[in-house]
Amino acid sequence: MTRSWSTHRHDTWAAYLDDQWRGDPDGVHTVLDLCCGTGLMSAALARLGYQVTGVDDSLPMLARARRRAWPGRRSAPADPS
């Protein structure tokens, strides 16, 4: 599978966040990805072992994010009201 520039960029940011969160004394294991869009960052963080919940107001974007999902990844529509 060829990885796109965009996927690589999200993997780079996810690795940076992972590096920052490793120093947290309580440990970061779960992530809430607000405005997750198509789920690129959620997927990148999940590949690093985080339990990720993606939230977005756009149902079409959430549908795309769900197609990237695997067991343990959750997504939910945002309630704009």
ZADO-1210 file (C-alpha; in nm, 4 decimals, padded with zeros to 6 digits):
<atoms>
<atom x="00.0000" y="00.0000" z="00.0000" code="MET" pos="1"/>
<atom x="00.1360" y="00.3386" z="-00.0982" code="THR" pos="2"/>
<atom x="00.1058" y="00.6015" z="00.1724" code="ARG" pos="3"/>
<atom x="00.0092" y="00.9498" z="00.0702" code="SER" pos="4"/>
<atom x="00.1918" y="01.2641" z="00.1739" code="TRP" pos="5"/>
<atom x="-00.1088" y="01.3522" z="00.3915" code="SER" pos="6"/>
<atom x="-00.0992" y="01.0168" z="00.5732" code="THR" pos="7"/>
<atom x="00.2747" y="01.0562" z="00.6295" code="HIS" pos="8"/>
<atom x="00.2186" y="01.4064" z="00.7712" code="ARG" pos="9"/>
<atom x="-00.0424" y="01.2754" z="01.0162" code="HIS" pos="10"/>
<atom x="00.1873" y="00.9899" z="01.1184" code="ASP" pos="11"/>
<atom x="00.4611" y="01.2450" z="01.1875" code="THR" pos="12"/>
<atom x="00.2314" y="01.4555" z="01.4085" code="TRP" pos="13"/>
<atom x="00.1033" y="01.1440" z="01.5858" code="ALA" pos="14"/>
<atom x="00.4625" y="01.0373" z="01.6591" code="ALA" pos="15"/>
<atom x="00.5318" y="01.3850" z="01.8003" code="TYR" pos="16"/>
<atom x="00.2245" y="01.3644" z="02.0266" code="LEU" pos="17"/>
<atom x="00.3218" y="01.0137" z="02.1345" code="ASP" pos="18"/>
<atom x="00.6660" y="01.1415" z="02.2302" code="ASP" pos="19"/>
<atom x="00.5129" y="01.4244" z="02.4361" code="GLN" pos="20"/>
<atom x="00.2540" y="01.2030" z="02.6052" code="TRP" pos="21"/>
<atom x="00.5066" y="00.9361" z="02.7080" code="ARG" pos="22"/>
<atom x="00.6432" y="01.1794" z="02.9646" code="GLY" pos="23"/>
<atom x="00.3036" y="01.2174" z="03.1345" code="ASP" pos="24"/>
<atom x="00.3263" y="01.0549" z="03.4795" code="PRO" pos="25"/>
<atom x="-00.0366" y="00.9339" z="03.4624" code="ASP" pos="26"/>
<atom x="00.0068" y="00.7970" z="03.1111" code="GLY" pos="27"/>
<atom x="-00.2104" y="00.8889" z="02.8166" code="VAL" pos="28"/>
<atom x="-00.4021" y="00.5935" z="02.6755" code="HIS" pos="29"/>
<atom x="-00.7222" y="00.7439" z="02.5403" code="THR" pos="30"/>
<atom x="-00.7633" y="01.0306" z="02.2947" code="VAL" pos="31"/>
<atom x="-01.0711" y="01.2320" z="02.1986" code="LEU" pos="32"/>
<atom x="-01.0220" y="01.3587" z="01.8432" code="ASP" pos="33"/>
<atom x="-01.2620" y="01.6526" z="01.8106" code="LEU" pos="34"/>
<atom x="-01.3414" y="01.7544" z="01.4536" code="CYS" pos="35"/>
<atom x="-01.1805" y="01.4299" z="01.3375" code="CYS" pos="36"/>
<atom x="-01.2772" y="01.4856" z="00.9739" code="GLY" pos="37"/>
<atom x="-01.1799" y="01.1853" z="00.7639" code="THR" pos="38"/>
<atom x="-00.9993" y="01.0210" z="01.0560" code="GLY" pos="39"/>
<atom x="-00.6382" y="01.0460" z="00.9423" code="LEU" pos="40"/>
<atom x="-00.5086" y="01.1604" z="01.2816" code="MET" pos="41"/>
<atom x="-00.7344" y="00.9164" z="01.4670" code="SER" pos="42"/>
<atom x="-00.5980" y="00.6311" z="01.2566" code="ALA" pos="43"/>
<atom x="-00.2382" y="00.7413" z="01.3070" code="ALA" pos="44"/>
<atom x="-00.2816" y="00.7573" z="01.6852" code="LEU" pos="45"/>
<atom x="-00.4601" y="00.4221" z="01.6940" code="ALA" pos="46"/>
<atom x="-00.1696" y="00.2644" z="01.5048" code="ARG" pos="47"/>
<atom x="00.0489" y="00.3786" z="01.7949" code="LEU" pos="48"/>
<atom x="-00.1770" y="00.1969" z="02.0413" code="GLY" pos="49"/>
<atom x="-00.4063" y="00.4742" z="02.1631" code="TYR" pos="50"/>
<atom x="-00.7777" y="00.4177" z="02.2201" code="GLN" pos="51"/>
<atom x="-00.9229" y="00.6908" z="01.9971" code="VAL" pos="52"/>
<atom x="-01.2740" y="00.8320" z="01.9777" code="THR" pos="53"/>
<atom x="-01.3360" y="01.0585" z="01.6803" code="GLY" pos="54"/>
<atom x="-01.6125" y="01.3191" z="01.6848" code="VAL" pos="55"/>
<atom x="-01.7246" y="01.5326" z="01.3925" code="ASP" pos="56"/>
<atom x="-02.0320" y="01.7354" z="01.2980" code="ASP" pos="57"/>
<atom x="-02.0167" y="01.6211" z="00.9357" code="SER" pos="58"/>
<atom x="-02.1808" y="01.2834" z="00.8813" code="LEU" pos="59"/>
<atom x="-02.0107" y="01.2358" z="00.5392" code="PRO" pos="60"/>
<atom x="-01.6708" y="01.2992" z="00.7002" code="MET" pos="61"/>
<atom x="-01.7529" y="01.0562" z="00.9813" code="LEU" pos="62"/>
<atom x="-01.8504" y="00.7960" z="00.7228" code="ALA" pos="63"/>
<atom x="-01.5048" y="00.8323" z="00.5661" code="ARG" pos="64"/>
<atom x="-01.3437" y="00.8128" z="00.9105" code="ALA" pos="65"/>
<atom x="-01.5360" y="00.4936" z="00.9897" code="ARG" pos="66"/>
<atom x="-01.4014" y="00.3319" z="00.6730" code="ARG" pos="67"/>
<atom x="-01.0533" y="00.3809" z="00.8210" code="ARG" pos="68"/>
<atom x="-01.1663" y="00.2299" z="01.1500" code="ALA" pos="69"/>
<atom x="-01.0709" y="-00.1039" z="01.3013" code="TRP" pos="70"/>
<atom x="-01.1789" y="-00.2803" z="01.6243" code="PRO" pos="71"/>
<atom x="-01.1562" y="-00.0523" z="01.9244" code="GLY" pos="72"/>
<atom x="-01.1970" y="00.2753" z="01.7360" code="ARG" pos="73"/>
<atom x="-01.5124" y="00.4745" z="01.7937" code="ARG" pos="74"/>
<atom x="-01.6651" y="00.7695" z="01.6146" code="SER" pos="75"/>
<atom x="-01.9673" y="00.9794" z="01.6960" code="ALA" pos="76"/>
<atom x="-02.1578" y="01.2665" z="01.5376" code="PRO" pos="77"/>
<atom x="-02.1252" y="01.5955" z="01.7207" code="ALA" pos="78"/>
<atom x="-02.4410" y="01.7609" z="01.8442" code="ASP" pos="79"/>
<atom x="-02.4130" y="02.1248" z="01.7343" code="PRO" pos="80"/>
<atom x="-02.7052" y="02.2381" z="01.9534" code="SER" pos="81"/>
</atoms>
